[in-house]
């Protein structure tokens, strides 16, 4: 048994051809503290519904393209380099408003669960 696990996704833009343009890593990497999805959605794509979460906050990290994340009816323009945190209670949706593929990473973790981070959670070996 190893203390690490890997997966190969190939080119991120190829994820656009999958259902909903996303790959969840929870099962692939046996994640236990978060859910991470890698997303690539084509021009014109829009999540056809608003949704909330019960306990997980989400962080969207935009890698390429442009779009709009709507949180509690506020339209937030996003582009390469934009990072947006959305708390569980917020109603949210996302759309690609650009001409190309919108690539982003979405990380979900239980709100308020982070106890250690950065150097506080590191040990020199």
C-alpha positions in Angstrom: 0.0 0.0 0.0 1.3 3.5 -0.9 0.6 6.8 0.8 -0.4 8.4 -2.5 -2.7 7.8 -5.4 -2.7 9.3 -8.9 -5.1 9.6 -11.8 -4.7 10.8 -15.4 -7.3 13.1 -16.9 -5.6 13.9 -20.2 -6.2 17.3 -21.6 -8.6 19.3 -19.6 -10.5 20.5 -22.7 -11.4 16.9 -23.5 -13.6 16.8 -20.4 -16.0 19.1 -22.3 -17.2 16.0 -24.2 -18.2 14.2 -21.0 -21.7 14.5 -19.4 -22.0 17.9 -17.7 -18.3 18.6 -18.7 -16.9 17.4 -15.4 -14.9 14.7 -13.7 -15.3 14.1 -9.9 -12.1 13.0 -8.1 -13.7 11.7 -4.9 -13.9 8.1 -6.0 -11.0 8.1 -8.4 -8.5 9.3 -5.6 -10.4 8.0 -2.6 -10.7 11.5 -1.2 -11.8 11.7 2.5 -11.7 15.4 3.3 -13.0 17.1 0.2 -14.6 16.7 -3.2 -12.8 18.1 -6.2 -14.2 18.3 -9.7 -12.3 19.3 -12.9 -14.7 21.0 -15.3 -14.5 22.0 -18.9 -17.8 23.3 -20.4 -18.3 24.5 -24.0 -19.4 27.9 -25.1 -23.0 28.5 -24.3 -23.2 25.9 -21.5 -25.4 26.9 -18.6 -26.3 24.8 -15.6 -30.0 24.5 -16.0 -30.9 24.9 -12.4 -29.9 26.7 -9.2 -28.6 24.7 -6.3 -27.4 25.0 -2.7 -25.4 22.6 -0.5 -26.3 21.2 2.9 -22.8 21.5 4.5 -20.1 22.1 1.9 -18.7 25.4 0.8 -17.3 25.5 -2.7 -14.3 27.3 -4.2 -14.2 27.8 -7.9 -10.8 28.4 -9.5 -11.1 29.5 -13.1 -8.2 28.3 -15.3 -9.4 29.3 -18.8 -12.2 31.1 -20.5 -14.9 33.4 -19.1 -18.3 33.1 -17.7 -20.7 34.1 -14.9 -21.2 32.5 -11.5 -24.5 33.6 -10.0 -24.6 33.4 -6.2 -27.9 34.5 -4.5 -28.9 36.3 -7.7 -25.7 38.3 -7.9 -23.9 37.8 -11.2 -20.1 37.4 -10.7 -18.1 37.7 -13.9 -15.2 35.2 -13.9 -12.2 34.7 -16.1 -8.8 33.0 -16.0 -7.4 33.6 -12.5 -10.7 34.4 -10.8 -11.4 32.5 -7.6 -14.8 32.5 -6.0 -15.9 31.0 -2.6 -19.6 30.2 -2.1 -21.0 29.3 1.3 -23.4 26.3 1.5 -26.6 28.4 1.9 -26.1 30.4 -1.2 -28.1 29.5 -4.3 -25.8 29.2 -7.2 -25.5 28.5 -10.9 -22.8 28.9 -13.6 -22.7 29.7 -17.3 -20.0 29.9 -20.0 -20.4 33.3 -21.7 -17.1 33.1 -23.7 -16.4 31.9 -27.1 -14.3 28.9 -26.0 -14.3 26.3 -23.4 -14.5 27.4 -19.7 -12.1 25.4 -17.6 -12.3 25.5 -13.8 -11.7 23.4 -10.7 -14.4 23.2 -8.0 -13.4 22.2 -4.5 -16.0 21.3 -1.9 -15.3 20.9 1.8 -17.4 21.0 4.9 -17.8 24.6 6.0 -15.8 25.3 9.2 -13.9 21.9 9.2 -10.4 23.1 8.4 -8.3 22.8 11.5 -4.8 23.1 10.2 -3.3 24.4 6.9 0.0 25.5 5.4 3.0 25.2 7.7 0.9 24.4 10.7 0.0 21.1 9.0 3.6 20.3 7.8 6.5 18.3 9.3 10.0 18.3 8.0 11.1 14.8 7.2 
